[in-house]
Amino acid sequence: MQGQPAQPGLGDRSSPWPVVAAVLVGCWTVAVTVGTQTGGWLTDQVLLGFGRDRLGWLWPVLGLATVVLVGTPALLLAVLPRSAAVRATGRAWLLGALALGVLTLLRVVPPVHHEAYLAALAAVALLGALAVRWSARRWAYPGLVGSVGGPPPAGNGDPTQPEATGDGDATQPEATGNAATAERRRLRGLGPVPLLAVAAGLALLLPWAWLGALGGLLETALALLAAAALGVLAATLLDAPFWSLFAVGRPPRPARLVLVGGLVAGVALLLLAAGAGQSGAQLPALLTVPPVGFALAALWAATWRPSADPAEATRAGRTATGWLVGLAALGPLAFTDPEEISLLLVGTRDVPFWVAAAAGVGLAVAVLVAIGYAVLLARPTARTPNRRFAAVAAVLLLVAFGVVDLGPGQPGLYGERLFVVLRAQADLGGLPAGAPGRAGRDARAAEVYRRLVTTAEQSQRDLLRGLNRLRLDPVSYYLVNAVEVDGGPAVRAWLARRPEVARVLVSQRLRPLPAPAGQNRGSAPKPTGPEWNIRQIGADRVWSQLRVTGAGIVVGSSDSGVDGTHPALRAGFRGGDDSWYDPWDDTRRPTDQGGHGTHTVGSAVGRDGIGVAPDAQWVGCVNLDRNLGSPAHYLDCLQFMLAPFPSGGDPFTDGRPERAPQVLTNSWGCPPIEGCDQRVLRPATAALDAAGIFVVAAAGNTGPWCASIDDPPAPYADVLTVGAVDAQRRVAEFSSRGPVPGGSGKPDVLAPGVGVVSAMPGGTYAALDGTSMATPQVAGVVALMWSANPALVGDVSRTRQILRDTATAATPTYRSDSPADACGGPSNVTGAGQVDAYAAVRAAQQ
C-alpha cells in the first residue's frame, strides 16, 4: 500500500483524516466494549433475579460481536493509512479485540468453579502472548526506522535538547561509553523503571487491599498467575516497536508519546481488561486498567535516553509493562468474588458498593500516577530516576499494602468450601405411630434424631479420619448425611472418587466487608388494626369468633434473622438457651440486619395486627447472610429446627428434639449459584416430615415462567409450597409456577404476597412483595389449626389436606395467551387456591 498513490483522507501523510479516523474508531471501540460488557453482566443478573439458567452462549456471542464490531474498523486502520503510527494503532486494537474475543469464551465456565476459570485465563493469556509475538515477526510495524525493539532515533539540530549530540558535541567517546555503561547497570535486572512500575501497581492495589478480601489459597495463587499472564500479554502487545512510532521526531517528543501513545495504549488495555475476569469482575477493571496506558508511556520514555543500550531499554520497558498491568489486573481478580458482584446485593452497602468504591479510588490513583510519572519521567530534560529512589518507593508502597491489608483491610483467606454428600442416608421407614398430638410428635422426632445421628456417625468415620489428617476442617451433618470441608478442585476430585461419597458440591462462603452493610429499616406507619392480608384470609375472624390465637404452638424461622427487640415480636420469643442459632456470625441473641427474617416472622406470629397467630411463640436461625446462603448453612438451621441445642453445643450430642418447633416457615430457596442441586436438601425435608414437623416453603419469585418452582426445598412433595396473590386474589405475576419434576402439584396453596405490611428492624414497619411474604401467613394458619386442636399436632398429611380442601378460588395469571405459557393447567399456577384461615381452623376443630 505504501508504494501506491496517496488515497484522499487515508493515505496522504499531510491529511488529517487518518488521525480523525483513528479517533472515531477509538471512541467506537470504547463504546462497544463498555456496552457489551455491561449489557452482558446485566443480562446475567436479570436471569439470576428471575431464577433462570445462565445462557451458555451469551458471552461467546458477545465476544464474537465485539471482535467483528471493533476488529473490522481496527483492521482497516492497520492496513490502509500510510501513517505508521495510525497503522500501529489499528494493529494494537485489532489484536486487543481478538484477545478479548478469545478470553470471553472462558466465561462458559460456571462462576461457581472460579479456580478452573482463573487457571484457564492464565493459560489462554500466555498462549495469546505467544501468538502476538509470532504475529509481530510476521507483520512488522510499518515505517519503523532503525533497530526493531530499540529507542527512536535521537534528534540532531535542536540545541535545546540535551539528548541531541550532533557533530559539534564536545563529549568524548570515553565519557559517552562510561555513561552508557552506567545506564546499562541501572537498567539491568529490576532497574529503576521496572521498580517504578511495581510502585505504581502497588498503589493501584491499595484500594483493593482496603475494601476487598481474598478468596482461598488456590484461588489467590491462580489469580496471581492469571494477572501475571495478562501482564505478559500486555507487554507483548505494547512492545518497543509500538511505542517507538509515537516518539519519532527530531528531536523525540515525550509529550506526544505520553498523550497519544498513552491514549492508544489505554484503548488496547480496555480490550484486555474487558476479558479479564468472570462476569462482573471485569467491570471495575474497565475503570482502573486503561489509565495505566499513560503511565506506561511515561515509563517507556524514561528508558529511551541517548546513552541507553537498545536491548536493555526494551527489556526494562517490557518488564515495567508486565508488572504494572499485572498488578492493576490483580485487584479485581483476587480481591472480589464475581458471584457477589450481584444486583441481589445492590440495595445495601454490600460487595457491589465496595467494589464500585475500590474501582473509583483505583481510577483516581491511576490518573494521579499517570500525571505524576508524565511530569517526572517524560519531560525533555528529565533523567532516569535513581535506582535507590525507585527501590525505596516500591518498598514503601509494599509496606503500605501490608499495613492496609492487616489494618483497615480484611486479612486472611475466604475461599469457598466443599459440601460432600454421602451415599448412605438414614432409613426412616417403620416409625411407630405413637400417641396423637404433641407427645406422639416428640417421640417420633426423638427416634428420627437418633437414627439420623447413628447413620452419620457410622458412615462418616473413615472419611473424617482422612479429612482431619489432611487438616481440611471438616464439619459433620446428620439431617443430610454430609460433611463440609475446605478444599479446591484437587480435593474435590479426590473426594468424588471415594466409594462412600455420592457427590461433591460447592458451599459458598461470603467474603467479609470493610464495614457493616447497615440495618434495613422500614418507613410504613405502625398498623392500627388487622392488616388487609390478615382480613383477606380470615385470620381476624379466627381470633374474634373462634377465640384461637395460636397459643401453645412454636413457629421456627430460618432466614436472615429476627429483631428480637421489636415491639410486635419481643413477647413471642420462646427464650431459653436453645431458641436462637446463628451459624454465620455466632450472635447470641436474636438480631437481623437485612430485615427479611423480621418481616416474615412478623407475618406469622407478630402482634399489633400483622401476624396470623399472634400468641404463638417463635424461635429463629440465621441461614442467610447479606441475602446469600450455602447448602451447609441452610442445613445448619434445618438441623437446629429438628433438635435445638444450646449455644456452643454439639448438634450430634446436645440436640433436644422435644424442643423442636411444630411449624417451620422458610422464605428462601437454594439456587445453583449458591451451590445447591435439586436433590441436596431432599433427605432433610423428608426427615422433618417423618418427625411430624410441618414445613412451609416459598414457591419463589421467578414467575410468570412455567416450571419456575425449581430451587430447593420448594419442589419437594413433603413441603407445603406457597405462591402469592394480590388484594384482588389474582396470582402475582412474580409468583413461581409448576409443574415440578416428579408430578407433585405445585404450588400447594396461595396467600397474600403483594404490599404486605409487617415488622422491620428497629421497631419499624414496611410493605413488601413476594412469596416470602405469603409463606409465613400459611405457617401462621397451621399454628392456629394446631392450637385449636392439639390432637392434630404432628399429623402433617391431614393438616395439608385440610389446607387444600378449605382453600378458596384465586384468579390465575399467565405470561401470555400462548398455550405454552399455560403451565399445563390452572392448578400449576393457583394450586388449591388461597388459604382460608377461618375455614381451615373450623375443619381442624372438627
Secondary structure, 3 states (H helix, E strand, C coil): CCCCCCCCCCCCCCCCHHHHHHHHHHHHHHHHHHHHHHHHHHHHHHHHHCCCCCCCCHHHHHHHHHHHHHHHHHHHHHHCCCCHHHHHHHHHHHHHHHHHHHHHHHHHCCCCCHHHHHHHHHHHHHHHHHHHHHHHHHCCCCCCCCCCCCCCCCCCCCCCCCCCCCCCCCCCHHHHHHHHHHHHHHHCCCCHHHHHHHHHHHHHHHHHHHHCCECCHHHHHHHHHHHHHHHHHHHHHCCHHHHHCCCCCCCCCHHHHHHHHHHHHHHHHHHHHHCCCCCCCHHHHHHHCCCHHHHHHHHHHHHCCCCCCHHHHHHHHHHHHHHHHHHHHHHHHHCCCHHHCCHHHCCCCCHHHHHHHHHHHHHHHHHHHHHHHHHHHCCCCCCCCCHHHHHHHHHHHHHHHHHHHHCCCCCCECCCEEEEEECCCCCCCCCCCCCCCHHHHHHHHHHHHHHHHHHHHHHHHHHHHHHHHCCCCCEEECCCCEEEECCCHHHHHHHHCCCCEEEEEEECCCCCCCCCCCCCCCCECCCCCCCHHHHHCCHHHHHHHCCCCCCCCEEEEEECECCCCCCCCHHHECCCCCCEECCCCCCCCCCECCCHHHHHHHHHHCCCCCCCCCCCEEEEEECCECCECCHHHHHHHHHHHHCCCCCCCCCCCCCCHHHCCCEEEECCCCCHHHCCCCCCCHHHHHHHHHCCCEEEEECCCCCCCCCCCCCCCCCCCCCEEEEEECCCCEECCCCCCCCCCCCCCCCCEEEECCCEEEEEHHHEEEEECCHHHHHHHHHHHHHHHHHHCHHHCCCHHHHHHHHHHCCECCECCCCCCCHHHCCCCCHHHHCCCECCHHHHHHHHHC
